[in-house]
Amino acid sequence: MKRLLFTKIDNSPLIIFRVFFGTLVMLECYGAIITGWVRRTLVEPQFTFNFIGFDWLQPLPGYGMYIYFFIMGTLGIFIALGYRYRFSTIAFTLLWTGVYLMQKTSYNNHYYLLILISGMMCLFPANRGYSLDVRRNPELKADSMHSYIKWAVALQLLIVYTYASIAKLYADWLDFGIIKVLMLNKAEYPIIGAILQEPWIHKIVGVFGIIFDLLIIPALLWKPTRKAAFVASIFFHLFNSVVFQIGIFPYLSLAFTVFFFEPETIRKIFFKHKVPYVLKQLQIPTNTKLIYVLGSTYFLVQLLLPLRHHLIKDDVLWTEEGHRLSWRMMLRSRGGTVTFQVVDKDTGNAEKIDLKEYLTNKQLRRIATYPDFIWQFAQRLKKEYAEKGKTISVYALNSRVSINGKPYRAFIDPKVDLAAAKWNYFWHNPWILPGPNSED
C-alpha cells in the first residue's frame, strides 16, 4: 500500500490538469453570466429553493451575483496560471459550494462533482510547475508528486461512474422508455433532431450508457485498452455535450484522462522542455497517518452516501429522497401539478395561491414535482403570512406527478398541513403518498 500511494511520479498530469481545470472553471462562471443563467436562476427569482438547512445562504441583492460569478471566473484564471494557487482554489471551492447550496432549481450532479474535485485540488500541489507561484518563489518548483494523487482522482471517478451505471439498471432505462422521453425535446435540433427520435438510437444510447459508465475507468487504467477507452470517452462526452448541453462536465471528464496515461506521455505532449522525472522513489511523508485517516474517511462517505436511499421507505424515483449527491444521472423526467391552499386558522377563510406571483417559469416547472420544493414553498407562505400577523395552514391540493411519461398519480397528502409539518432530513416524509411500486 505504501509503495502504491507514496511512490514519487512525474507531476505533469497534475500540472496540465490544473490548467484545464482553471480554464473550465473560468468558462463555467463567465458563461453563466453571459448566457443568462445567473439572471434566471439567482437574480430574477423572489427567492431560491436552497438546500434545506441552508436558508442563511441567499443570493446577493442587485448586481451582487454577477460580481460573485465574475470573481469565481477570475479565480479560475488564477488557478490555471498557478497564481496564489492555494488561496485561489480554496476561495473558489467555498464560493462554488455556497452557490450550489443556495439553489436547487438548476440542480446538477456535475455541480456536486465540481465541489469534490475543487476540494481535492485545494490539497494537491498543482502549482509546483509552470505557474506564477513558481516564478515568484522558485523554491516551490518540483518535477514529481506522490502517486496517491493519481489514485485519489481515479477512485473518485470510479465511484461516480460505477454508481451511475448501477442506477441505470432499472425498468425504464432497460426498456429505453426514459431515453425516448429525454429525446423528445431534442426533436427541433438541426440535423440530428429527427435521428434522436429513432428507437435504434435509444437502444444504442441505453446500452452504451450502462457499459461506458461501468467499464470506462478500468479500461483507462489498463494499458492495452487505454487508447480505445480514450476515443470512446471523446465520443461519449462530446455526444452528451451536444445533445444534453450540460456545461463543462463533458470537457472536465476528458481533462481527467490525463491522470490515466503514463506521466512521461503527458510530459512529452504538453511540457516538452520539462525535466522528466524517472526515479520513481518511495518517499513516505511525515503525515502518513493523517493522509490515511482523511482519505479513508472521505472515500467511505463517498461509498455510503449514494446508498442511503435504500434505507428510506418507498422508491427514490418517486419520492426523490436520497436522490441528490448519489450520481443518479439522467434517470427520470418528472411532470406534475399542484394547487396551494392557504387557510387562516383564526377565521377559517381559505384562498388559492397564484404561483405565478411568486415563482419564475423554471421554478414553476419544478415545484409540483419535488416534495422538498413543495414543503419549502409552504414554509415560505407561512413566514409571509406571519409577517402580516396571520397564522395559517397550507395544503397541497390536486398534487399529482408523472414519472417518465407514465400516468399521473397522487403525490402529496392533501390533508396534511405542510406549514406545520417538519422536514425529515434522513428518513421518509409520510405526507408523500405511496408511489406506484410501493408495498403500501
ZIPE-V403542 format. One record per residue. N is the residue number from 1. RES is the residue in one letter. SS is DSSP state (hx for helix, st for strand, lp for the rest). PSI is psi in degrees with one decimal (NA if undefined). D_LAST is the distance of its C-alpha to the last C-alpha in Angstrom with 1 decimal. Layout:
# ZIPE-V403542
n res ss psi d_last
N RES SS PSI D_LAST
N RES SS PSI D_LAST
This chain:
# ZIPE-V403542
n res ss psi d_last
1 M lp -42.9 48.3
2 K hx -40.6 51.2
3 R hx -37.8 53.0
4 L hx -41.1 49.9
5 L hx -31.0 49.2
6 F hx 10.2 52.6
7 T st 135.6 55.0
8 K st 133.2 56.7
9 I st 165.7 56.3
10 D st 135.7 57.7
11 N lp 13.5 55.8
12 S hx -42.2 56.4
13 P hx -40.8 52.7
14 L hx -39.6 51.7
15 I hx -47.2 54.6
16 I hx -31.7 53.9
17 F hx -37.6 50.1
18 R hx -42.7 51.1
19 V hx -47.9 53.1
20 F hx -46.1 50.3
21 F hx -50.8 47.7
22 G hx -39.5 49.8
23 T hx -43.0 50.7
24 L hx -37.5 47.1
25 V hx -44.6 46.2
26 M hx -46.2 49.2
27 L hx -39.6 48.1
28 E hx -45.6 44.5
29 C hx -45.8 45.6
30 Y hx -38.3 48.6
31 G hx -35.3 46.7
32 A hx -32.3 44.0
33 I hx -49.9 46.8
34 I hx -40.4 48.6
35 T lp -7.7 45.6
36 G lp 4.8 44.4
37 W hx -42.9 41.2
38 V hx -43.5 42.3
39 R hx -49.8 43.2
40 R hx -34.8 40.0
41 T hx -34.1 37.6
42 L hx -17.7 39.5
43 V hx -49.8 42.4
44 E lp -38.0 41.3
45 P lp 143.5 38.0
46 Q lp -32.4 38.3
47 F lp 158.3 35.9
48 T lp 154.1 33.8
49 F lp 87.0 30.2
50 N lp 166.4 31.2
51 F lp 132.5 29.0
52 I lp 130.0 27.5
53 G lp -10.0 30.0
54 F lp 40.2 32.9
55 D lp -25.2 33.8
56 W lp -12.6 37.4
57 L lp 99.1 37.6
58 Q lp 148.9 38.7
59 P lp 146.1 40.8
60 L lp 146.0 44.5
61 P lp 165.6 46.2
62 G lp -129.2 48.6
63 Y lp 12.4 49.6
64 G hx -41.5 48.1
65 M hx -28.1 45.4
66 Y hx -42.4 48.0
67 I hx -40.4 50.1
68 Y hx -50.7 47.2
69 F hx -31.6 46.5
70 F hx -40.8 50.2
71 I hx -43.9 50.6
72 M hx -41.8 47.8
73 G hx -39.1 49.4
74 T hx -37.4 52.7
75 L hx -33.9 51.3
76 G hx -41.2 50.2
77 I hx -44.2 53.9
78 F hx -41.0 54.9
79 I hx -46.9 52.5
80 A hx -39.4 53.9
81 L hx -10.1 57.4
82 G lp 39.6 56.7
83 Y lp 120.0 58.1
84 R lp 54.1 57.1
85 Y hx -48.2 54.3
86 R hx -47.6 52.5
87 F hx -46.6 52.5
88 S hx -42.0 51.5
89 T hx -42.9 48.6
90 I hx -43.1 47.3
91 A hx -44.1 47.8
92 F hx -43.9 46.0
93 T hx -43.7 43.0
94 L hx -43.6 42.7
95 L hx -42.6 43.2
96 W hx -40.0 40.7
97 T hx -39.6 38.1
98 G hx -47.5 38.7
99 V hx -29.4 38.3
100 Y hx -42.5 35.2
101 L hx -18.2 33.5
102 M lp -2.0 34.8
103 Q lp 146.4 32.9
104 K lp -4.5 29.7
105 T lp -35.9 30.5
106 S lp 45.2 32.3
107 Y lp 141.1 30.2
108 N lp 131.2 31.2
109 N hx -29.7 30.6
110 H hx -28.1 34.3
111 Y hx -37.1 35.2
112 Y hx -42.1 33.5
113 L hx -36.5 35.4
114 L hx -34.2 38.6
115 I hx -46.8 38.0
116 L hx -45.0 37.6
117 I hx -39.0 40.7
118 S hx -41.9 42.7
119 G hx -41.2 42.0
120 M hx -43.7 43.3
121 M hx -25.0 46.3
122 C hx -30.4 47.2
123 L hx -18.7 47.8
124 F lp 142.4 49.5
125 P lp 66.0 53.3
126 A lp -0.9 53.2
127 N lp 16.7 56.3
128 R lp 0.9 58.7
129 G lp 148.6 60.2
130 Y lp 50.8 61.1
131 S lp 157.4 60.2
132 L hx -26.4 62.0
133 D hx -40.6 61.2
134 V hx -37.3 63.3
135 R hx -37.5 66.1
136 R hx -33.8 66.1
137 N lp 87.9 65.9
138 P hx -20.8 67.1
139 E hx -17.8 66.2
140 L hx -23.6 62.5
141 K lp 134.7 63.1
142 A lp 150.6 61.6
143 D lp 4.2 61.2
144 S st 167.3 58.5
145 M st 162.1 55.0
146 H st 143.0 53.0
147 S lp -14.8 50.8
148 Y hx -22.2 47.7
149 I hx -46.4 47.5
150 K hx -45.1 47.1
151 W hx -29.2 44.5
152 A hx -44.5 42.5
153 V hx -44.7 42.2
154 A hx -42.3 41.4
155 L hx -40.2 38.6
156 Q hx -44.7 37.1
157 L hx -36.3 37.1
158 L hx -41.5 35.9
159 I hx -47.5 32.7
160 V hx -54.2 32.2
161 Y hx -37.3 32.8
162 T hx -46.2 31.0
163 Y hx -35.5 27.7
164 A hx -38.5 28.3
165 S hx -46.7 28.8
166 I hx -39.0 25.8
167 A hx -24.4 23.5
168 K lp -9.7 24.8
169 L lp 65.2 23.6
170 Y lp 167.0 20.5
171 A hx -49.1 20.3
172 D hx -23.6 21.6
173 W hx -41.2 24.5
174 L hx -25.3 25.4
175 D lp 7.3 25.7
176 F lp 12.8 27.6
177 G hx -43.2 25.6
178 I hx -34.4 25.2
179 I hx -39.8 28.9
180 K hx -42.9 29.9
181 V hx -44.0 28.1
182 L hx -30.1 29.8
183 M hx -13.3 33.1
184 L hx -40.7 33.1
185 N lp 8.4 34.5
186 K lp 2.6 37.2
187 A lp -28.4 38.8
188 E lp -1.0 41.5
189 Y lp 136.0 42.7
190 P lp 143.7 46.3
191 I lp -58.1 47.1
192 I lp -10.2 43.8
193 G lp -47.7 41.5
194 A lp -38.2 41.7
195 I hx -36.2 41.5
196 L hx -12.1 38.2
197 Q hx -4.9 36.7
198 E lp 135.0 37.7
199 P hx -34.8 35.0
200 W hx -30.6 37.2
201 I hx -41.3 37.2
202 H hx -39.8 33.4
203 K hx -42.3 33.5
204 I hx -46.7 36.2
205 V hx -43.3 34.4
206 G hx -49.4 31.1
207 V hx -45.8 32.8
208 F hx -35.9 35.4
209 G hx -43.5 32.9
210 I hx -48.6 31.1
211 I hx -43.5 34.4
212 F hx -50.6 36.2
213 D hx -36.8 33.8
214 L hx -35.6 33.5
215 L hx -11.5 37.3
216 I hx -42.7 39.2
217 I hx -48.5 39.8
218 P hx -37.7 40.9
219 A hx -34.8 43.0
220 L hx -31.1 44.7
221 L hx -29.0 45.4
222 W lp 119.5 47.0
223 K hx -43.4 50.5
224 P hx -27.1 50.7
225 T hx 2.3 47.7
226 R hx -48.4 48.2
227 K hx -41.7 50.2
228 A hx -39.9 47.9
229 A hx -36.9 44.9
230 F hx -42.8 46.7
231 V hx -43.8 47.5
232 A hx -37.2 43.9
233 S hx -43.0 42.9
234 I hx -49.0 45.4
235 F hx -49.1 44.0
236 F hx -48.2 40.3
237 H hx -33.1 40.8
238 L hx -36.8 43.3
239 F hx -47.8 41.0
240 N hx -38.5 38.2
241 S hx -44.4 40.7
242 V hx -45.6 42.0
243 V hx -45.2 38.8
244 F hx -10.4 36.3
245 Q lp 65.1 38.9
246 I lp 40.0 37.3
247 G lp -140.5 40.3
248 I lp -9.6 42.1
249 F hx -45.6 39.4
250 P hx -36.4 40.7
251 Y hx -32.1 44.2
252 L hx -39.7 43.1
253 S hx -39.7 41.4
254 L hx -36.0 44.7
255 A hx -33.7 46.6
256 F hx -25.7 44.7
257 T hx -16.6 46.2
258 V hx -23.9 49.5
259 F hx -13.9 48.2
260 F lp -17.9 47.7
261 F lp 160.5 51.3
262 E lp 133.5 54.2
263 P hx -35.8 55.5
264 E hx -35.2 59.0
265 T hx -44.5 57.7
266 I hx -39.4 56.2
267 R hx -43.9 59.5
268 K hx -31.9 61.6
269 I hx -46.0 59.6
270 F hx -27.7 59.3
271 F lp 67.5 61.8
272 K lp -27.2 64.8
273 H lp 2.2 67.1
274 K lp 141.2 64.8
275 V lp 122.7 66.1
276 P lp 147.7 64.0
277 Y lp 114.1 62.5
278 V lp 6.3 62.8
279 L lp -38.9 63.2
280 K lp 51.7 59.6
281 Q lp 147.1 60.5
282 L st 117.2 58.1
283 Q lp 99.7 58.1
284 I lp 120.8 55.8
285 P lp 161.7 55.3
286 T lp -23.2 55.8
287 N lp 37.3 52.3
288 T hx -45.6 50.6
289 K hx -40.8 48.4
290 L hx -41.4 47.2
291 I hx -43.1 46.4
292 Y hx -46.3 44.4
293 V hx -49.3 42.4
294 L hx -45.6 41.7
295 G hx -47.8 40.9
296 S hx -39.4 38.7
297 T hx -46.3 36.7
298 Y hx -49.7 36.3
299 F hx -25.0 35.2
300 L hx -42.6 32.8
301 V hx -43.6 31.1
302 Q hx -32.9 31.2
303 L hx -35.4 29.6
304 L hx -34.7 26.8
305 L hx -44.4 25.9
306 P lp -9.2 24.4
307 L lp -5.4 22.1
308 R hx -25.7 20.5
309 H hx -19.8 17.4
310 H hx -17.7 16.4
311 L hx -3.4 16.1
312 I lp 136.4 13.9
313 K lp 143.7 10.1
314 D lp 178.5 8.9
315 D lp 127.6 11.6
316 V hx -29.2 15.0
317 L hx -28.5 16.0
318 W hx -50.6 13.7
319 T hx -23.0 14.0
320 E lp -0.7 17.5
321 E lp 115.7 17.2
322 G lp 8.4 19.6
323 H lp -45.8 21.0
324 R lp 153.6 24.4
325 L lp 26.4 27.0
326 S lp 12.9 25.4
327 W lp 35.3 27.4
328 R lp 87.7 24.7
329 M lp 133.2 27.4
330 M lp 43.9 27.4
331 L lp -15.7 23.9
332 R lp 155.0 22.5
333 S lp 123.5 23.8
334 R st 137.3 22.0
335 G st 150.3 23.0
336 G st 168.9 21.9
337 T st 149.3 23.1
338 V st 146.7 22.9
339 T st 128.0 25.2
340 F st 128.6 26.0
341 Q st 129.2 27.1
342 V st 129.8 29.3
343 V st 123.5 30.0
344 D st 119.0 33.1
345 K lp -24.1 32.3
346 D lp -41.4 35.9
347 T lp -20.7 36.6
348 G lp -1.9 33.3
349 N lp 138.4 34.4
350 A st 145.0 31.7
351 E st 147.8 32.4
352 K st 144.7 30.8
353 I lp 129.9 31.5
354 D lp 104.5 33.3
355 L hx -27.1 31.8
356 K hx -19.9 35.0
357 E hx -14.7 37.0
358 Y lp -32.6 35.1
359 L lp 151.9 33.9
360 T lp 169.9 35.6
361 N hx -41.4 34.7
362 K hx -39.3 33.0
363 Q hx -35.1 31.0
364 L hx -34.0 30.1
365 R hx -18.7 28.6
366 R hx -38.1 26.4
367 I hx -36.1 25.3
368 A lp -13.2 22.7
369 T lp -10.2 20.9
370 Y lp 124.0 20.6
371 P hx -34.6 18.8
372 D hx -32.4 21.7
373 F hx -44.9 24.2
374 I hx -45.5 22.6
375 W hx -43.7 22.6
376 Q hx -37.3 26.1
377 F hx -36.8 27.4
378 A hx -41.1 26.3
379 Q hx -35.2 28.1
380 R hx -44.6 31.1
381 L hx -41.6 31.3
382 K hx -45.2 31.1
383 K hx -42.5 34.0
384 E hx -45.1 36.0
385 Y hx -31.4 35.8
386 A hx -35.8 36.6
387 E hx -20.7 39.8
388 K lp 2.5 40.7
389 G lp 18.3 40.3
390 K lp 142.8 37.1
391 T lp 124.2 33.9
392 I st 162.9 31.0
393 S st 149.5 27.3
394 V st 129.0 25.6
395 Y st 141.2 22.7
396 A st 102.6 21.2
397 L st 153.2 21.4
398 N st 34.2 20.6
399 S st 114.9 18.8
400 R st 143.2 17.9
401 V st 142.5 17.9
402 S st 131.0 18.9
403 I st 123.5 18.7
404 N lp 39.4 21.7
405 G lp 5.2 22.8
406 K lp 169.4 19.6
407 P lp 148.8 18.8
408 Y lp 143.2 17.9
409 R st 153.0 14.5
410 A st 136.1 14.0
411 F lp -53.1 14.0
412 I st 136.2 15.0
413 D lp 116.0 14.4
414 P lp -10.6 17.8
415 K lp -9.1 18.2
416 V lp 129.8 18.3
417 D lp 102.8 21.9
418 L lp -20.8 21.9
419 A lp -29.1 25.5
420 A lp -13.8 24.5
421 A lp 147.4 21.4
422 K lp 145.4 22.1
423 W lp 125.6 21.3
424 N lp 114.3 19.7
425 Y lp -32.3 21.7
426 F lp -15.6 20.2
427 W lp -175.5 16.5
428 H lp 140.3 13.5
429 N lp 113.8 14.4
430 P lp -15.8 11.8
431 W lp -3.4 13.5
432 I st 118.7 12.3
433 L lp 154.5 9.6
434 P lp 141.2 6.6
435 G lp 177.2 8.7
436 P lp -23.7 9.5
437 N lp 9.1 8.8
438 S lp 149.8 5.4
439 E lp -10.1 3.8
440 D lp NA 0.0
